Amino acid sequence: MITFFPSGHLVGSAIVHIKDEKTIAHFGGINFNDAINPEPYLDFDAEIGIINGSYGDKIMPKELLEKKFIENVTSGRFNVLIPSAALGRGQVVCLLLLENLSKIDKEIYISKSIIENTKRVLKYPHYIKPEAIGMFNKLVDSPYFKIIDESKLNDLVEKGAIFIAPDAMLSSGPALKIFNLLKDKPQNKIILSGFLAPGTLGRKLAEGKVSINALLSLSELKVHTDLVENELLINKTLSNAKLI
């Protein structure tokens, strides 16, 4: 028997619990204290657990990371690019900026897909936290977020702005187009805020394998479990498991 439990990572993301000869829990992407998604469901036990190890042995204080992220965004650079997924990270970044508009002195441009996905999620409000419904409506209705017109990117870059666009790892999409317009000028900044898969441009930048003149900043926002939370998962759901 296979059961799907909420994992707290993305809208619709799930912990996969399998009952067969042994009980197995595949936690996938899992997150606690997310602004949008309900807390992970952990009222079960398993003999085998597969846990996301994105942060390894790190302890990731969410509030401190968010504070540093906003300081990074508002540091006075002419253009700021924040590559973000169109579902999940894109909304999280927009909501953080919405809470800190008094510190922002630039226009904010976001990909149309971020707003479109926000509207889609609002059609299924039972999948998100009740308080997130109001935040999503505020995001959709906000006059501070303008949609990126890719045909006018050169003009937008000339004026200076904050850009939020997919994809999050600079592999493709509008984020890559904007990156190519910003990378050669030191007055611009690229902020990488999440996990970067091996082989992606974002990962190569983070590892120093690709050099740019723009300022590169690694300012991670927490979207997976850290060491403390992984220990909680183990103690709560894997009491019958053996550590390997």
C-alpha positions as CSV (number, residue, x, y, z in Angstrom):
1,M,0.0,0.0,0.0
2,I,1.3,3.5,-0.9
3,T,0.1,6.6,1.0
4,F,1.0,10.2,0.2
5,F,1.4,12.6,3.1
6,P,2.0,16.4,2.9
7,S,5.8,17.3,3.0
8,G,5.6,21.1,3.5
9,H,8.0,21.8,0.6
10,L,5.9,22.8,-2.4
11,V,2.2,22.8,-3.2
12,G,1.3,19.2,-3.8
13,S,4.6,17.8,-2.6
14,A,4.4,14.6,-0.7
15,I,6.1,12.1,1.6
16,V,5.7,8.6,0.0
17,H,4.9,6.0,2.6
18,I,5.1,2.4,1.4
19,K,3.8,-0.7,3.2
20,D,5.2,-3.9,1.7
21,E,7.5,-6.5,3.1
22,K,9.0,-3.5,4.9
23,T,7.7,0.0,5.6
24,I,9.5,2.7,3.6
25,A,9.2,6.5,3.9
26,H,10.7,8.5,1.0
27,F,10.7,12.1,2.4
28,G,11.7,13.8,-0.9
29,G,11.7,17.6,-0.5
30,I,10.5,18.4,3.0
31,N,10.3,21.6,4.9
32,F,9.2,22.9,8.3
33,N,7.8,26.4,9.1
34,D,7.2,27.3,5.5
35,A,5.2,30.4,4.9
36,I,2.9,28.8,2.3
37,N,2.7,25.1,2.9
38,P,1.3,23.1,5.8
39,E,3.7,21.4,8.2
40,P,4.9,17.9,7.1
41,Y,2.7,15.0,8.3
42,L,4.9,12.7,10.5
43,D,2.3,10.6,12.4
44,F,3.7,7.3,11.0
45,D,6.6,4.9,11.5
46,A,8.9,3.3,8.9
47,E,11.7,0.8,8.9
48,I,13.5,2.4,6.0
49,G,13.8,6.2,5.5
50,I,15.2,8.2,2.5
51,I,15.8,11.7,3.6
52,N,16.8,14.8,1.6
53,G,20.4,15.7,2.4
54,S,20.6,19.1,0.6
55,Y,22.0,20.9,3.6
56,G,24.0,18.0,5.0
57,D,25.2,18.8,8.5
58,K,24.3,22.5,8.3
59,I,22.0,24.3,10.8
60,M,19.9,26.8,8.8
61,P,18.3,29.5,10.9
62,K,15.4,30.6,8.7
63,E,14.8,34.2,10.1
64,L,18.5,35.0,10.0
65,L,18.8,33.8,6.4
66,E,15.8,35.9,5.3
67,K,17.2,39.0,7.0
68,K,20.6,38.5,5.3
69,F,18.8,37.9,2.0
70,I,16.9,41.2,2.2
71,E,20.1,43.0,3.1
72,N,21.7,41.5,0.0
73,V,18.8,42.6,-2.2
74,T,18.9,46.2,-0.9
75,S,22.6,46.7,-1.0
76,G,22.6,49.5,-3.6
77,R,23.5,47.6,-6.7
78,F,22.1,49.0,-10.0
79,N,20.4,45.8,-11.2
80,V,19.7,42.8,-9.1
81,L,18.8,39.4,-10.6
82,I,17.3,36.7,-8.3
83,P,16.9,33.5,-10.3
84,S,13.8,31.7,-8.8
85,A,11.5,28.8,-9.6
86,A,8.1,29.8,-11.0
87,L,6.4,27.8,-8.3
88,G,7.7,27.9,-4.7
89,R,10.8,30.0,-4.5
90,G,9.4,32.7,-6.8
91,Q,6.5,33.3,-4.5
92,V,8.7,33.1,-1.4
93,V,11.0,35.8,-2.7
94,C,8.1,38.1,-3.8
95,L,6.5,37.8,-0.4
96,L,9.8,38.7,1.4
97,L,10.2,41.7,-0.8
98,L,6.5,42.7,-0.2
99,E,7.2,42.7,3.6
100,N,10.3,44.9,3.1
101,L,9.1,47.4,0.5
102,S,10.2,50.4,2.6
103,K,13.8,49.2,2.1
104,I,13.6,48.9,-1.7
105,D,14.3,51.8,-4.0
106,K,14.0,50.1,-7.3
107,E,11.2,48.8,-9.5
108,I,10.6,45.1,-9.2
109,Y,10.0,43.0,-12.3
110,I,8.9,39.4,-12.2
111,S,8.1,36.7,-14.7
112,K,4.5,36.2,-15.7
113,S,4.7,32.5,-14.8
114,I,5.2,33.5,-11.1
115,I,1.9,35.3,-11.0
116,E,0.1,32.7,-13.1
117,N,1.2,29.9,-10.8
118,T,0.1,32.0,-7.8
119,K,-3.3,32.3,-9.3
120,R,-3.5,28.6,-10.0
121,V,-2.6,27.8,-6.4
122,L,-5.4,30.1,-5.1
123,K,-7.9,27.9,-6.9
124,Y,-7.0,25.1,-4.5
125,P,-6.7,27.0,-1.2
126,H,-7.1,23.8,0.9
127,Y,-3.5,22.8,-0.2
128,I,-1.9,25.8,1.5
129,K,-1.9,27.5,4.9
130,P,-5.0,29.6,5.6
131,E,-2.8,32.7,6.2
132,A,-1.0,32.1,2.9
133,I,-4.3,32.8,1.0
134,G,-4.3,36.4,2.0
135,M,-0.6,36.8,1.2
136,F,-1.1,35.3,-2.2
137,N,-4.0,37.6,-3.0
138,K,-1.9,40.5,-1.9
139,L,0.9,39.4,-4.2
140,V,-1.4,39.0,-7.2
141,D,-3.0,42.4,-6.6
142,S,0.2,44.3,-5.7
143,P,1.1,47.3,-8.0
144,Y,4.7,46.9,-7.0
145,F,5.4,43.8,-9.1
146,K,5.5,44.4,-12.8
147,I,5.6,41.7,-15.4
148,I,8.8,41.3,-17.4
149,D,8.4,42.1,-21.0
150,E,11.3,40.1,-22.6
151,S,11.2,42.3,-25.7
152,K,12.1,45.3,-23.6
153,L,14.8,43.8,-21.4
154,N,17.5,46.1,-22.6
155,D,15.5,49.1,-21.7
156,L,14.6,47.7,-18.2
157,V,18.3,47.0,-17.5
158,E,19.3,50.5,-18.6
159,K,17.0,51.9,-15.9
160,G,18.1,49.6,-13.1
161,A,15.7,47.1,-11.4
162,I,15.2,44.0,-9.4
163,F,14.4,41.0,-11.5
164,I,12.9,37.7,-10.3
165,A,12.7,35.0,-13.0
166,P,13.1,31.3,-13.6
167,D,14.9,29.2,-13.8
168,A,16.5,29.1,-10.4
169,M,19.8,27.5,-11.5
170,L,20.4,29.8,-14.5
171,S,20.0,26.8,-17.0
172,S,17.4,28.5,-19.3
173,G,14.5,30.9,-19.4
174,P,14.3,34.6,-18.8
175,A,16.7,34.4,-15.9
176,L,19.5,33.3,-18.2
177,K,18.6,36.1,-20.7
178,I,18.8,38.7,-17.9
179,F,22.0,37.2,-16.6
180,N,23.7,37.6,-19.9
181,L,22.7,41.3,-19.9
182,L,24.0,41.9,-16.4
183,K,27.1,39.7,-16.1
184,D,29.7,42.0,-17.6
185,K,29.1,45.1,-15.4
186,P,30.3,45.3,-11.8
187,Q,27.5,47.5,-10.7
188,N,25.1,44.6,-11.1
189,K,24.4,41.7,-8.7
190,I,23.3,38.1,-9.2
191,I,21.8,36.5,-6.0
192,L,21.7,32.7,-6.0
193,S,19.3,31.7,-3.2
194,G,18.8,27.9,-3.5
195,F,20.3,24.5,-4.2
196,L,22.3,24.4,-7.5
197,A,22.5,21.1,-9.3
198,P,25.9,19.9,-10.6
199,G,26.4,21.0,-14.2
200,T,24.2,24.0,-14.1
201,L,25.5,27.5,-14.8
202,G,24.5,28.5,-11.3
203,R,26.6,25.7,-9.8
204,K,29.5,26.6,-12.0
205,L,29.3,30.2,-10.8
206,A,29.1,29.2,-7.2
207,E,32.2,26.9,-7.6
208,G,34.2,29.7,-9.3
209,K,34.3,27.8,-12.6
210,V,32.7,30.7,-14.5
211,S,33.9,34.2,-13.9
212,I,31.7,37.3,-14.3
213,N,32.2,41.0,-13.6
214,A,28.9,41.4,-11.8
215,L,28.9,40.8,-8.1
216,L,27.9,37.2,-7.3
217,S,26.2,36.6,-4.0
218,L,25.2,33.2,-2.5
219,S,22.3,34.0,-0.1
220,E,20.4,30.8,0.5
221,L,16.8,30.7,1.7
222,K,15.9,27.6,3.6
223,V,13.5,25.2,1.8
224,H,14.7,21.8,3.0
225,T,15.4,20.2,6.3
226,D,18.6,21.0,8.1
227,L,20.5,18.8,10.6
228,V,18.2,19.6,13.5
229,E,15.1,18.8,11.5
230,N,16.5,15.7,10.0
231,E,17.2,14.5,13.6
232,L,13.5,15.2,14.4
233,L,12.4,13.2,11.3
234,I,14.5,10.2,12.5
235,N,13.3,10.3,16.1
236,K,9.7,10.8,15.1
237,T,9.2,8.4,12.2
238,L,12.2,6.0,12.0
239,S,12.4,4.5,15.5
240,N,12.5,1.0,13.9
241,A,15.1,1.9,11.3
242,K,18.8,1.2,11.4
243,L,21.3,3.9,10.5
244,I,23.4,3.0,7.4
